[in-house]
Amino acid sequence: MGQGQIAAAVCLRAWRGTLRHPVTLSFSLLQPLMWMLFFGFLFYRYRIVELDPALAYIDFLLPGVCCMTVLFGASQSGVAYIRDIQQQLLGRMLQTPAGRGALLSGKLAADTVRLLLQALVVFALGTLIGANWQLDPALLLRALALLVLFAGSFCAISCAIALLTRRNEAMAAFVHFINMPLLFTSSVLVPVRQMPPWLEHIARLNPLTHVADSLRAALLPGWAAPPLVHDVFLLCFAVGAFLLAYLILQRSPRE
């Protein structure tokens, strides 16, 4: 069996595992929907200075919540590795001739596709409750590519944490440590120009800000696309996260 076939088999196994444990999938969808509903209607009179006056706060919020859905789901990607370790399945997989890169790539591919589908569901529901958008296909391709890099990066980091700690408690701490700071120092809820100066500087360095604003540029007329230099940074970040998870997987015990 080639390495590509191994990656495909791991990807299929990950999808089956998701279907057998729908609680995590449901929670990853329910939480962003609650944020969109609560904040969308709570701040419906809040005006975004960069938006056309005809657009509402929920129009601005929807792309950000789609990206938040990806972040929340990606940070929990390593939970499956914890389950495999506890059931001694990961050790058996590592004893096979399968390449570590194929094992990791298959899992990351499955998680990334799942997260994009979840974001699509959130987007559809947001449209149903009244969010407006106007699609720019070229900018959408860029935004989706960045969303894939973002999802893969944080899935890889989550897997690295799981392989290092091998404990559910550590994974739970990581999820809370990464999600809230990244969320509240990004442009998901408020544009960077309407933040205090000190927070604006932090938000401009946050990869979640770049991905959310790229998606807004594809969906909201007049919204400026972020500089391309951030795309290069996100690509390098994704490669670094994958290599980190790969090296840790290489050194994982095989029992």
N, C-alpha and C positions, 0 to 999 in steps of 0.2 A: 504494500500500500504506500503510495507516494505521500509526501508531506502535505500537499494540497488536499488530498482525500482525508488525511488525518484531521486537518483543520476543519474541513467540512463536517466530519463526524462529530468533532467536539462541539461545533456550532449547533448541530442538530440536537445533541445531548443537552446543551444549555437551554435550548428552546423547550425541550420536553420538561426539564426541571422547572422552568418558569411556569409552565401550564400546570404542573403538579403542586406548585406553591403560589397560588394566585393572591395570597394576602399581601405580599410585598408589591406585586404589580398593582393591586387595587390602591394600596396606600400611596404609592408613587404618583398615581393619578388623582386621588382624592385630595391630597394636601394642596397641590397647585390650584386645583379648581376652587377650593375654599379661599385661598389667597386672592384669586381673581374675582370671585364674587364679593368677598368682604371689602377689599380695597377698591374694586371697580365701582361699587355703588356708594361706598363711604366717601370717596374723593371724586365723585362724578362731576362736581363743580370746579375741581382743581384744573387750572389752565396750564398747559405746556407751552412755553413761549416759542419753541421751535415749530409747533404744529399749526396747521391751518385752523383758523377759528371754528370751522365747521366740524372738526374732529374733536372727539371727547377723550377724557382721561383713559377710558377703557380701551380705546384704539391704541394708545401709547402702551398700555399695560400688557396687552395680549402677547406681543412678541417677546417681551421680557419674561412672562410667565411660562411660555413655551421653553425658553432657555433654562429657566429655573427648574422645570420638570426634568430636563436632561441632567442638570447638576444633582438634584436630589436622588435621582435613580442611579447615576454613575457612582456616587459616593457609597452606595450600598452594593456595588458589584462584587466586592470581596466576600460578602456573606456566603455566597455559594462555595467558595474555597474553604471557608471555615467548616461548612457542612461536610464537604468532601474529606477534610482532614479528620473530623470526628468519626466519620464512617470508614476511615482508612482506605478510601477510594483514590485519593490523590497519590498516596504512596505507591499503589498498584499501577497507576498510570505512569508514574515516573520510572518504574522498573521496566517498562516496555521500551522498544527501540524508537518510539515516537520522538521527534525533535521537540525540544522545549519551546522553540519559536512557534511551531505548528499548534501545540497545545494552548499556548497563550493567545495566539492570533485567533484561533477558532472561538475561544470564549469571548474575547474582546469584540469580535465581529458580531456575535450573537447579541451581546449586551448593547452595542451601539445601534444596531438595527431596531432592537426593542425600544430603546429610548427615543429614537426618531419617530417610531410609530406612536408612542405615547404622546410625544409633543404634537403630532398631527391630530390625535384625538382631542387634546386640549385646545388646539387651534380651531377645530371644527365646532366644539362646544362654545368657545368664546365667540365665534361668529354667530352662532344660534342665539346667544343672549344679547346680541346687538353691536358687537365690535365691527368697525368698518375698516376696509383695507383696499389698496389698489396695487396689483402685482406688477413688479418689474422683473421679468424672467432672468435677465442677465445678472442682476444683483442677487436674485434668489439663489442661483447656482453658487455664487460666492458664499452666501450666508450658509447654505447647506453644507458646503465643504468645510467651513469653519466650525459648524455645529458638530460635524463628524469628528474633526480633530479634537474639539473640546470634550466631547463625550468619551472618545478613546483615551484621552489623557487622564481624565479623572477615574475612569474605570481601571486603568492600569495602576494608578496610584493606590486606589482602594484595594486592588488585588495584592499589591506589594505590601501594604499594611497587614492584610490578612495573612499572607505567607510569613511575615516577620513575627507577628504576635501570636497567631493561631488561637485567638480568644475572642468570643463574642463581645465581651466587655470593652476590649480595645477597639473593636470595629464600631461599637455604638458611640464611644468617645470621639473617634475620628469623624463619624458622620456629623455629630453636633459641632465639633470643632471647625470643620471645613464649611458646612452649609451656611450657617448664620453669618459668620464674618464676611464670606464672599458675597452673600446676598445683599447685606446692608451696606457694603462698600462698593456696590455696583450701581449701574443705571437701570436696573430692573424696575424699581418703583418710582424713581425720580431721575430726570436727566441731570447729567453732571454739571451743567451750567447753572442749575438752580440749587446746588449744594453749597455748604460753607466752603471757603477756599481750601482749608486743610483736607476736607473730605474729597473735594474735587480732584486734588492731586493723587490721592490714593485710588479713587475710582478709575482714573485714566490708566492706571497700571493693572487694573483687574481684568483678567481675560474674559470674565463673564460680561463686563461692560462692552467689550469689543464685539463679542458674539451677538449680544442683544441689539446693539446699535446697527450691526450689519444686517440683521433680520429686519429691523425697523426701516432701514434704507430701501429694502426690497418691497416693503408693504405700505409704507406711509409716504405719500407724495411730498416732496420737498425736504425729506430728512436726509441729511448729508451722510454719505458713506464714510466710515473711519479710514484713516491712512493705511496703505498697503503694508507699511513696515510692521504693523501689528500682526498681519497674517504670517509673516516670516517668523515672528516671535512665537506665535501659537504652534506653527509647524515644528520648530525646534523643541518647544516644550513637550509636544506630543511624542516626538522621537525619544527625547530624554526619559519621559515617563515609561515608555515601552521598554527601553533598555534597562531601566531600573527594575521593573517587574520581571523581566527576562533573567537578569542576573540573580535575583533573589530566588526565582523558581529553579534556576540551575543548581543552586546550593541547598535547596530544600531537602530534608531527610527523605529517604525512599522507603521508610517503613510505614 
